[in-house]
Amino acid sequence: MKLIKEKRWAIVFSLLAMLLWGSAIPLIKTTYIHANILPDDPGGKIYIAGIRFFMGGLLTFIYFFLFNKEEVKRENVNFKFIIIIGLLQTCLQYGFYYIGLSNTLGSLTAVIQSSNAFITVLFSVLLISDERLTKKKVIALLVGSTGLLITNLNSQGSFHFKFTGEGFVLIAQTVNALSSVLIRKYGRNLNGFLLTGSQFALGALPLIIIGALTKKSTVNYDFVLFLMLSYGAFISATAFTTWTFVLQNYSASEFGIYKLFIPVFGTILSILVLGEDLTINIVLGLVFVLAGAIILNKKQTKKGV
């Protein structure tokens, strides 16, 4: 994807990926309802996740055959890295995410996802030698974290946090942030289509197997469910492939900030599709995390001599 090498197009494609990811929040919740997945059935939830991402892997391979113009040599394919990313970014991340999302509000999940950008900065500093923890990054992290705390306050002013809900979503974002930095550090020379498709397919298999063996729900298989899973696969294949190409060309700490648009899109779509209330805490939380994004992405002006 040569367009991504131009920064303005990289930003446009990044925002498109964030819009797709934001739309996944109401999609997942409505898929649970339509598929007849019981609220207390984590096996059923990860089973649905596994099917979606396996389909996403197949679609990404179709993208590879249709759009890839890059020669791929077997000796340049890092199979060990692909397996690690598959287990981290697909299996582990979405195992936690699909269960966590079912135990909290979609709009609240969207804001918690904004923590990804700040966690990415921390992992970048720890794992990439030329990344530094600057004063600007520290301020951005503090402002963004304040937004997350505000979002989790209830109407009585006390802190609300359910480990299997908000906690699982936060774990998922931590795993995703780590994966993003690892792709930037070790996966820059891998074909983006093959990396994305392979990690989806490999990471989805444990979810499908574990889910099939442990699910308690009788899944309602019909054409509507197929369409829902197909759109989920489209989100996965398109957003992740785009994002992989971006990370291969730009700093994870710089472009990771665009993931803060997921809560904006996710909150709006959750309110429109799921009928959730827009509370003052969610609004304030969004304001703070977006302020953190602006601080982190603001270019420093050169001082006059």
N, C-alpha and C positions, 0 to 999 in steps of 0.2 A: 504494500500500500504506500505508493510514493507520496501521496498527498499528505500523509501524516508527518513526513519529514519537514513540511512547512508548519511552523508553530501555530499559526492562526487556524489551520485546518485540524491540527492535533487537538486544539481547544474545542472546536466544533464537534469533532467525533467523540471527544471525552464527554461533553454535555449530552450528546445523543445516548451514549452508553449509560449515563446516570439516569436519564429519563426512562430508559428501558428497565433498569434495576429498580427504580422507584415504583414502576407499574407492577413489579413482581409481588409487592407486599399485599395489595388487595387481591391479586390473582391467587396467591397461595391460600389465603383465608377462604375465598369462595370455592377453591378447588376442594378443600377439606369438607366443606358443607355438601357440595354436589357429589363427591365420591363416597359420602357416608362414613367418613373417618371420625371415630369417637374422640371426644376431648381428652380422655385419659388413655389414649392409645399411641404411645411414642413409636411403636413398631410400624403402625400404619402410616404415620407421618413421614418417617424416613424412607419407607417403601415408595411413597409417592415422589419423594425427592429423588430417589435413585432412578426411577423410570424417566422423570423429566430430564435429568442430566445425562442419562445414557442416550436418550433421543437427541439431546443437545450435542453430544459427541458425534453422533452419526451426521447431524446437520453440518457440523463444522468440517467434517471430512468432505462433504459435498461442496462446501465453500472452497476447500482446498483444490479439488479437482476442477472447479469452475473458474476460480480467480487467481490461483497461485501462478506466479511467473518466475519463481525462484527455484533454482536447481537444488535438490535435496540429496546429499550424499549420506549413505548409511553410517559412515565413520564419524560424521558430524552430529549424529543424533545421540544425545545423552539420555539413554534409557533410564539410568538410575535417578537422574534429576526429575524426569517426567513422572516416574512412579512416586517419588517423594512429594512433588507438587500435587499429584492426583489424590494422594492420601490426605494431604493437608488442606488444599484449597477446595476440593470437592467433597470427599468423604467426611472429614472431621468438621470442616466449617459448616457445611449444610446439614450435617447431622444435628449439630447444636442449634443452627439457625431455624430449621423447620420446627423443631420442638419448642424453642424459645418464642418464636413468633406466635404460636398457637396459644401461648399462656400470657400474652399481653396485648395491648392495643396496637393496631397497625401504625397509627400516627406516632405513638410513643416509640415504637421500634424504629421508625424512620429517623427520629432525632438521635436515638442511641447509636444508630449506624454512623452518625457523623463523627463518632469517636475514632473511626477508622483512619481519618486523615491525620489526627494527632498521634495515634499509635504508630502509624507509618513513619512519621518524623522520628520518633524515638528509635524504632528498629533501624532506620537509615543511619542514624548517628552511631548506633552500636555495631552495625555490620558492614558499613561501607566507609572505607578509610578517608575519602575526601569530603565526607559529610560532617559538619560541625554543629554543635548545639549552641546557637547564637542567642543573644538577648531577645531578638525579635521572635524567635521560635519559642522561647520560654514563655514570653508574654502571651503569644497566640495559644499555647497549650493551656495556660491558666484560664484565659478567657473562655476557650472552648469547653474546658472541664466544668467551669462555672455554669455554662449553659446546660450541660448534662445533669448537673445536680439540681438545678431549678426545675427541669422537666420532670424529675422523679419526686418532687414534693407533692404531697396530697393537699386537699382543701384545708386541712387543719395545720398545715405548715410542717408536718413531720415527713421524714424521708421514707418513701415507698420503694421497696426493691425486692422482687421475687427472684430467687436464684434460678429456678427452672424457667423463668420468663425473661426478664430484663438481663439477668446474669448470663443465661445461655446466649442471648443475642450479643452481649459484650464479648464473651469468649469467642464467638464466631468472627466478630470484627477483628479481634486480636490475631487469630489464625490467618485471616485474610490479609491483614497488614503485613504479617511476617512473610506470607507467600509473595506479596507484591514486591517486597524488597529482595527476596531470593531470586525472583525472576529478573529483576534489574541487575543483580550481581552475577548470577550464574547462567541465566537463560537468554542473554542478549543475542547470541548467535544461532539460536534455535529457530526453526521456521514457526511463525506465530500460529498458523493454522494447525500444524501437527501438534504443537505443544498444547494448545487449547483442546483440540479434539481428543487427544490421547489421555490427557489428565481427566477430562470429563468421563470418558468411557471406563477407564481404570478405577477412578474414584467412585463411580456410581455402582459398580458391581457389589462391593461390600454392603452398601446401603440397601440394594435390592435383596440380597441374600439374607442379611440380618432382619430387614423389615418383613420379608415373606415368612420367616421362621417365627417371628415374635408378634406379628400384628393380631389384634383381636377383632378388628372391624371386617365386615363383609363389604368389599369394595364394589361400588356401583359402576361397573364398566359400561359405558355407552359412548355414543358419538360426541356428545357435548364434553365429556371428560377427555376424550381424545383431542378435541380442539383446544381445551384448556392446557393440556400437557404439551401440545404442539406449540402453542404460543409461549409457554414457559421455556421450551427447547429453543425457540427463536430468540428469546431474551438472552438465554445463556450463551448460545453460539455467537450471536451478533455482538453483544456487549463485551463478553470476555475476549473474543478475538480482537475486537477494536482496542480494548484496554491493554491487551498483551503487546500489540504493536506500539502503542503509546509508551508503555514502560520500557520497551526495548530501545526507544529513541530519546527518552527524556528522563530526568531525575524523578524518582518516586516521591521524594519529599516535596518537590515543586508541583508536580501534577496530581499528587495524592489529594491535594486540597480540593480538587474538583469533585471528589466524592462527597463533599459537603452539600452538593446539590441533590444527592439522593434523598435526604430528609425533606427538602423543600418539595420535590416532586412526589415523594412517598406520602407526605402529610396531606397534600392537596388531593391526591388520588384516593387515599384512605377515607377522607371526609366525603368526597363525591361518591365513591363506589360503596363503601361500607356504612356510610351514614354516621360516622363517629363525630363526637363533639370537638370543636376547636377550643381548647381551654387556654386561659391566660398563661399558664405555665408552659404550654407547648409553644405559644407565640414567643414568649420571652426566651425560652431555650433556643429556639431557632435564631432569634436576633443575636444572642451571644455566640453561637457556633459560627454563624456567618461573619460576625465581627472578627472572630478568631481567624477565619479564612482570609479575610481582607488584610489583617495584620501580617499573616504568614506570607501572603503573596505580594505584598507591597514592595516595590523596588526601592532600594535606598538611593537617595539623591546624593550626588557628589558635592562635597563642601567646596566652596570657593577658596582659592589660594590667597 
